[in-house]
Amino acid sequence: MYWGHGEQAVALPLWISLPVLFGSAALLFACIAQETARCFRKYPPLTAYSIDIGGSLAGIAFFTLHSQLRLPPIAWFAVAFVLAVGSPWTRRGGSLVRPTRLT
């Protein structure tokens, strides 16, 4: 989707497409947060917080490295794929993204 300066018509108006994109991203991260919270219950609070901060710092480091190397988007998706395939959820036969109740 491109919202630049051009005469090309956009498939959906911005007032529809932007809320849909925002809602989709929020739903995705809500599902990830639910599973993360379930995993963190196994640890003492300080350990879980340390894992959370460590993951955030690792994400910043990977983002910085990929940006500095000017890697194409396929490299970003390849890293995400490798991390998803190697995750504990897939090793024990579960699904990386599974339906959860948000209550």
C-alpha positions as CSV (number, residue, x, y, z in Angstrom):
1,M,0.0,0.0,0.0
2,Y,1.5,3.3,-1.0
3,W,0.2,6.7,0.2
4,G,2.7,8.9,-1.7
5,H,2.3,11.7,-4.2
6,G,0.8,10.2,-7.2
7,E,-2.2,10.1,-9.4
8,Q,-2.7,6.4,-8.9
9,A,-5.9,5.5,-7.2
10,V,-5.7,3.7,-3.8
11,A,-7.8,0.5,-3.5
12,L,-9.4,1.7,-0.2
13,P,-9.7,5.2,1.3
14,L,-7.4,6.1,4.1
15,W,-10.2,6.4,6.6
16,I,-10.8,2.7,6.1
17,S,-7.4,1.2,5.4
18,L,-5.5,2.9,8.3
19,P,-7.9,1.7,11.1
20,V,-7.8,-1.8,9.5
21,L,-4.0,-1.9,9.5
22,F,-3.9,-0.5,13.1
23,G,-6.5,-3.0,14.3
24,S,-4.7,-5.9,12.6
25,A,-1.3,-4.9,14.2
26,A,-3.0,-4.5,17.6
27,L,-4.7,-7.9,17.4
28,L,-1.4,-9.6,16.4
29,F,0.5,-8.1,19.3
30,A,-2.3,-8.9,21.7
31,C,-2.1,-12.5,20.8
32,I,1.7,-12.5,21.2
33,A,1.4,-10.7,24.6
34,Q,-1.1,-13.3,25.8
35,E,1.3,-16.2,25.1
36,T,4.2,-14.3,26.5
37,A,2.4,-13.7,29.7
38,R,1.6,-17.4,30.0
39,C,5.2,-18.3,29.6
40,F,6.4,-15.7,32.1
41,R,4.2,-17.1,34.8
42,K,6.7,-20.0,35.1
43,Y,9.4,-17.6,36.3
44,P,9.8,-15.3,39.4
45,P,8.8,-11.7,38.6
46,L,12.3,-10.3,38.5
47,T,13.5,-13.1,36.2
48,A,10.6,-12.7,33.8
49,Y,11.2,-8.9,33.7
50,S,14.9,-9.6,33.0
51,I,14.0,-11.9,30.1
52,D,11.6,-9.2,28.8
53,I,14.2,-6.5,28.9
54,G,16.8,-8.8,27.4
55,G,14.5,-9.6,24.5
56,S,13.8,-5.9,23.9
57,L,17.5,-5.2,23.8
58,A,18.1,-8.1,21.5
59,G,15.4,-6.8,19.2
60,I,17.0,-3.4,19.1
61,A,20.4,-4.9,18.4
62,F,19.0,-7.0,15.5
63,F,17.1,-3.9,14.1
64,T,20.3,-1.8,14.3
65,L,22.4,-4.5,12.6
66,H,19.9,-5.1,9.8
67,S,19.5,-1.3,9.3
68,Q,23.3,-0.8,9.3
69,L,23.8,-3.6,6.8
70,R,20.9,-2.2,4.7
71,L,19.4,-5.7,4.3
72,P,16.3,-6.1,2.2
73,P,12.9,-7.0,3.7
74,I,13.4,-10.7,2.8
75,A,16.2,-10.9,5.3
76,W,14.0,-9.5,8.1
77,F,11.3,-12.1,7.3
78,A,14.0,-14.8,7.1
79,V,15.1,-14.0,10.6
80,A,11.5,-14.0,11.9
81,F,10.9,-17.3,10.2
82,V,14.0,-19.0,11.7
83,L,13.0,-17.7,15.2
84,A,9.4,-18.9,14.7
85,V,10.5,-22.4,13.6
86,G,13.0,-22.7,16.4
87,S,10.6,-21.5,19.1
88,P,9.6,-23.7,22.0
89,W,6.0,-23.7,20.9
90,T,6.8,-25.5,17.7
91,R,9.3,-27.9,19.3
92,R,6.7,-29.3,21.7
93,G,4.1,-29.7,19.0
94,G,2.1,-26.6,19.6
95,S,1.3,-23.8,17.4
96,L,3.2,-20.5,17.4
97,V,-0.1,-18.5,17.1
98,R,-3.1,-20.1,18.6
99,P,-6.5,-18.6,19.4
100,T,-6.7,-17.2,22.9
101,R,-9.4,-15.6,24.9
102,L,-8.5,-11.9,25.7
103,T,-10.3,-11.9,29.0
